[in-house]
Amino acid sequence: MSKRAVLEVIALDAEDAVAAQAGGADRLELVTDMAADGLTPPARTVAAIRAAVDIDARVMLRLADGFAAGDVERLVRVAGEMREAGADQFVLGFLDPHGGVDLAAVERVVAVLDGCRWTFHRAIDRAADRDALRKQLADLPGLDAYLTAGAAGGVDEGLTTLCAEARRRGEPGYEPQLMVGGGLRLDHVPTLRDAGVDAFHIGGAARPDGWTGPVTAQAVARWRQALDG
């Protein structure tokens, strides 16, 4: 039997976090402003969620829409504030204008995280060369997951890539866990599980009323059941 898959759910506030945990989520991704695809939430929200639930939570480090690092000094400052608010896991990822990884920015931020575990997010789906990006990041401390849909357009478009990458697990650059998210649907799950994918990320799928409504425990439980089935 393959091991239990990780289910990560996007939480915007403590209410979301409580519902996600009740539904069987293993981990949260903490963001604000989904209109910009998820930015760094306020430190008070992070502290409130940490107080409300005891499952792992990864805080997004992203100050503006798009995949450029922007103001790296400010990013570093915000990362420090998040650590002070109790955050001990993170999500980040920055590209240069040519679609290569912005290694200088990533390294600056990771240095402040001080060994905390972190996910490189869907910036990989906009990278000019996914394989090269993975190899460039391979030695950075704390990197233990890639959040990816396999393609910029989402899982439908990226399914073949995801299955191929899952089968490379353990190769240089492919040691971090492959976490699939971005247009992920329940009907994708069997194919991905068969390929060895053992981590899944949902946002809108956990919210029956869309982004204006909260996460519901029932919606999360449906995913938990599908992953455990």
Protein Blocks (a to p, Z undefined) as FASTA:
>chain_A
ZZddddddddfbfklmmmmmmnopabdcddehjlnnpaaddfklmmmmmmmpccdcdddd
dfbgcjbebjmklmmmmmmmmmmnopabdcdddddfkopacfklmmmmmmmnnopacddd
fklmmpfblmlmmmmmmmpghiabdcdehianbjklmmmmmmmmmmmgoiahilpccdde
ehiafklmmmmmmnopabdcdfklmmmnojmbccdfklmmmmmmmmmZZ
